[in-house]
Amino acid sequence: MLATGMLADLESHLARVYEEEGRPSTMLAVYRHESSDLHCSVMVYLTADFQRASLLENAIHCAMPAMSDAGFLAGNKASMKQ
């Protein structure tokens, strides 16, 4: 619940970056809720091209999650089905 506002701000920023970059097919941002013990975290995953263009701080390189567990945030939604 606490992450909802921050996620909405991030979605707006990423949508703007995606448009400014010309809507490339290589940009996708997804999120998923991950829990550990009592608390749940919202994790955001970006393709490398999206990270380079959005310049988000504190991003670390990792593998994309299974799309069946992820929610669309911004970018090329069609690439979620691949």
MARSE-32378 format. One line per field, with one value per residue: x, y, z of N, C-alpha, C in turn; chain; residue in three letters. Coordinates in pm, 1 decimal. Example, Ala and Ser with C-alpha at 12.3 -4.5 7.8 and 13.67 -1.06 7.14 Angstrom:
<nodes>
n_X <- c(1319.0; 1285.0) $
n_Y <- c(-569.0; -225.0) $
n_Z <- c(780.0; 708.0) $
ca_X <- c(1230.0; 1367.0) $
ca_Y <- c(-450.0; -106.0) $
ca_Z <- c(780.0; 714.0) $
c_X <- c(1320.0; 1290.0) $
c_Y <- c(-330.0; 3.0) $
c_Z <- c(780.0; 787.0) $
unit <- c(A; A) $
code <- c(ALA; SER) $
</nodes>
This chain:
<nodes>
n_X <- c(80.9; 195.7; 370.9; 226.2; 187.5; 451.3; 502.1; 318.7; 425.5; 671.2; 580.1; 469.0; 700.1; 852.6; 683.6; 694.7; 968.7; 979.1; 817.1; 966.4; 1194.8; 1108.6; 939.5; 1064.4; 1089.4; 1240.7; 1215.9; 1092.1; 915.6; 837.8; 660.2; 653.5; 511.2; 691.3; 742.4; 879.9; 892.1; 710.4; 663.5; 597.4; 745.4; 766.1; 898.8; 1071.0; 1137.1; 1347.7; 1421.7; 1753.0; 1790.2; 1586.7; 1670.1; 1911.2; 1813.0; 1636.4; 1782.1; 1769.9; 1843.0; 2019.4; 1964.1; 2012.7; 2179.6; 2000.6; 1825.1; 1528.5; 1203.8; 972.5; 719.4; 460.1; 427.3; 443.5; 346.9; 245.6; 421.2; 539.1; 632.7; 697.5; 436.1; 363.5; 589.9; 582.8; 460.5; 635.4) $
n_Y <- c(-118.9; 123.0; 168.6; 241.3; 513.9; 587.9; 400.8; 481.0; 733.7; 652.1; 501.4; 704.9; 857.3; 663.4; 610.7; 854.2; 863.6; 642.6; 730.9; 956.8; 832.2; 721.8; 499.6; 231.0; -119.6; -262.9; -178.5; -236.9; -232.9; -389.4; -498.6; -664.5; -814.1; -912.3; -1126.3; -1155.2; -1314.2; -1127.9; -889.7; -729.1; -651.7; -426.8; -497.0; -364.4; -424.6; -357.6; -348.5; -352.2; -143.7; 31.5; 103.8; 238.0; 463.9; 580.3; 638.4; 560.2; 566.9; 347.5; 106.3; -235.3; -489.8; -768.7; -1078.3; -1087.2; -1136.2; -1416.7; -1365.8; -1433.5; -1381.5; -1111.8; -764.8; -527.3; -223.3; -12.2; 78.4; -147.7; -335.0; -562.5; -720.7; -865.0; -1103.5; -1269.5) $
n_Z <- c(0.0; 71.6; -132.9; -353.5; -442.6; -507.5; -707.2; -901.8; -967.2; -1073.9; -1291.4; -1450.5; -1509.1; -1650.0; -1868.0; -1998.4; -2067.9; -2239.4; -2452.7; -2534.9; -2629.1; -2861.1; -2857.1; -2851.8; -2927.1; -2752.5; -2495.2; -2178.6; -1877.8; -1581.1; -1286.1; -969.0; -679.0; -403.6; -135.9; 189.8; 477.8; 703.0; 563.6; 246.2; -65.5; -342.1; -643.7; -917.7; -1253.8; -1523.5; -1871.6; -2013.0; -2199.5; -2125.3; -1869.8; -1928.0; -2062.9; -1877.9; -1651.7; -1376.0; -1033.1; -809.3; -933.1; -1007.6; -1193.5; -1308.5; -1373.2; -1575.3; -1434.9; -1440.2; -1672.7; -1614.3; -1350.1; -1328.0; -1340.4; -1582.8; -1632.3; -1789.1; -2127.2; -2400.9; -2421.9; -2564.5; -2566.3; -2334.8; -2381.0; -2499.8) $
ca_X <- c(0.0; 281.0; 444.4; 135.5; 218.1; 583.0; 489.3; 248.9; 523.0; 766.9; 509.3; 459.8; 834.7; 892.4; 601.0; 749.6; 1096.3; 946.1; 770.7; 1078.3; 1290.0; 1047.6; 865.8; 1137.1; 1037.9; 1331.9; 1194.4; 982.0; 926.5; 734.7; 676.1; 587.9; 515.3; 770.9; 732.5; 974.4; 839.6; 589.0; 646.8; 598.7; 813.0; 737.5; 1022.8; 1053.1; 1236.4; 1358.5; 1519.4; 1876.1; 1768.8; 1503.2; 1752.9; 2004.8; 1741.3; 1566.1; 1882.5; 1723.8; 1948.4; 2008.5; 1926.3; 2116.5; 2156.7; 1947.8; 1742.1; 1386.4; 1123.0; 872.8; 615.1; 333.4; 424.7; 472.2; 247.2; 299.7; 438.2; 558.1; 710.8; 638.3; 356.1; 360.9; 706.5; 555.1; 407.3; 741.9) $
ca_Y <- c(0.0; 241.2; 185.5; 276.9; 648.2; 584.8; 323.5; 567.3; 833.4; 582.2; 468.2; 828.4; 887.7; 565.5; 631.3; 972.5; 821.7; 553.1; 815.9; 1040.0; 746.3; 676.2; 376.1; 114.7; -251.2; -321.2; -120.5; -292.5; -223.9; -467.0; -502.0; -774.9; -812.1; -1021.8; -1122.1; -1226.8; -1311.0; -1051.7; -774.8; -747.3; -544.1; -415.0; -496.7; -316.7; -480.1; -282.8; -397.7; -272.6; -20.4; 120.6; 157.4; 336.2; 587.0; 640.0; 681.6; 541.5; 538.2; 227.0; -11.2; -337.9; -582.3; -899.5; -1141.8; -1052.3; -1242.5; -1480.7; -1267.7; -1476.0; -1326.7; -968.6; -670.3; -428.3; -88.5; 83.5; 29.3; -231.8; -438.0; -684.3; -804.6; -949.4; -1231.7; -1346.3) $
ca_Z <- c(0.0; 79.8; -258.2; -462.1; -493.2; -570.6; -830.0; -998.2; -1012.6; -1158.8; -1415.1; -1527.9; -1556.8; -1750.6; -1987.2; -2065.8; -2126.8; -2350.9; -2563.3; -2580.2; -2699.3; -2986.2; -2834.0; -2902.4; -2885.8; -2653.9; -2362.0; -2100.7; -1732.5; -1512.9; -1141.4; -900.2; -533.6; -349.9; 8.9; 273.7; 614.7; 730.0; 475.5; 101.0; -138.0; -484.0; -720.4; -1054.5; -1345.0; -1648.2; -1967.9; -2010.5; -2276.6; -2045.2; -1761.9; -1984.6; -2098.8; -1764.5; -1554.5; -1239.1; -934.9; -726.8; -1011.2; -1017.5; -1304.0; -1269.2; -1476.2; -1572.2; -1373.8; -1527.0; -1703.8; -1554.4; -1215.0; -1334.6; -1389.9; -1676.4; -1579.6; -1898.5; -2240.8; -2504.3; -2354.7; -2645.0; -2536.8; -2219.0; -2426.7; -2563.6) $
c_X <- c(86.0; 351.2; 356.9; 167.1; 351.3; 578.6; 418.9; 342.6; 624.1; 704.0; 500.8; 594.9; 875.1; 810.8; 653.0; 882.0; 1071.7; 901.0; 885.9; 1180.6; 1232.6; 979.1; 937.4; 1081.6; 1121.1; 1312.6; 1070.8; 1014.0; 808.8; 760.2; 612.8; 604.3; 592.5; 766.6; 844.0; 927.5; 710.9; 559.4; 656.5; 668.5; 765.4; 871.3; 990.3; 1168.9; 1230.8; 1451.7; 1640.1; 1859.0; 1685.0; 1586.2; 1849.6; 1934.9; 1679.4; 1659.1; 1834.5; 1840.2; 1917.6; 1959.5; 2044.2; 2079.7; 2107.5; 1866.9; 1597.4; 1309.4; 1033.9; 758.7; 480.0; 316.7; 434.2; 352.7; 314.6; 309.2; 450.7; 634.9; 630.2; 564.9; 354.5; 478.2; 687.2; 510.5; 514.9; 807.4) $
c_Y <- c(126.3; 270.3; 236.2; 413.2; 652.5; 509.1; 404.4; 674.7; 771.2; 546.2; 590.4; 865.3; 793.4; 579.0; 749.7; 937.3; 734.8; 632.7; 898.4; 959.5; 689.1; 540.8; 251.5; -17.6; -314.2; -266.6; -179.3; -274.3; -299.9; -458.5; -628.5; -758.2; -934.4; -1012.7; -1201.8; -1207.5; -1229.8; -944.2; -813.0; -626.9; -542.4; -402.7; -453.9; -369.3; -402.7; -356.4; -303.6; -140.5; 80.7; 182.9; 263.7; 469.7; 656.1; 688.8; 671.1; 505.0; 408.0; 104.0; -107.9; -433.9; -716.2; -954.9; -1094.6; -1167.8; -1308.8; -1381.6; -1306.5; -1420.2; -1174.6; -888.8; -567.8; -292.3; 13.5; 15.7; -52.8; -350.0; -569.9; -775.9; -889.4; -1088.7; -1319.7; -1438.9) $
c_Z <- c(0.0; -52.0; -372.2; -523.4; -565.5; -702.6; -938.4; -1053.0; -1108.2; -1293.5; -1506.8; -1588.6; -1669.6; -1879.1; -2068.3; -2135.0; -2249.6; -2473.8; -2621.4; -2660.7; -2829.1; -2977.4; -2887.2; -2846.7; -2775.4; -2512.8; -2297.2; -1953.0; -1673.1; -1362.8; -1087.7; -750.6; -488.3; -198.7; 73.1; 417.2; 621.4; 626.2; 328.2; 38.6; -281.3; -555.3; -862.9; -1137.7; -1476.2; -1742.8; -1964.1; -2085.8; -2197.6; -1933.1; -1814.0; -2012.6; -1977.2; -1654.0; -1409.9; -1147.9; -862.5; -803.0; -1014.2; -1129.7; -1249.3; -1386.3; -1462.3; -1508.6; -1478.7; -1549.2; -1643.4; -1413.3; -1212.7; -1385.0; -1479.3; -1608.8; -1691.5; -2010.8; -2338.0; -2441.4; -2432.5; -2614.0; -2411.5; -2259.7; -2488.7; -2465.6) $
unit <- c(A; A; A; A; A; A; A; A; A; A; A; A; A; A; A; A; A; A; A; A; A; A; A; A; A; A; A; A; A; A; A; A; A; A; A; A; A; A; A; A; A; A; A; A; A; A; A; A; A; A; A; A; A; A; A; A; A; A; A; A; A; A; A; A; A; A; A; A; A; A; A; A; A; A; A; A; A; A; A; A; A; A) $
code <- c(MET; LEU; ALA; THR; GLY; MET; LEU; ALA; ASP; LEU; GLU; SER; HIS; LEU; ALA; ARG; VAL; TYR; GLU; GLU; GLU; GLY; ARG; PRO; SER; THR; MET; LEU; ALA; VAL; TYR; ARG; HIS; GLU; SER; SER; ASP; LEU; HIS; CYS; SER; VAL; MET; VAL; TYR; LEU; THR; ALA; ASP; PHE; GLN; ARG; ALA; SER; LEU; LEU; GLU; ASN; ALA; ILE; HIS; CYS; ALA; MET; PRO; ALA; MET; SER; ASP; ALA; GLY; PHE; LEU; ALA; GLY; ASN; LYS; ALA; SER; MET; LYS; GLN) $
</nodes>
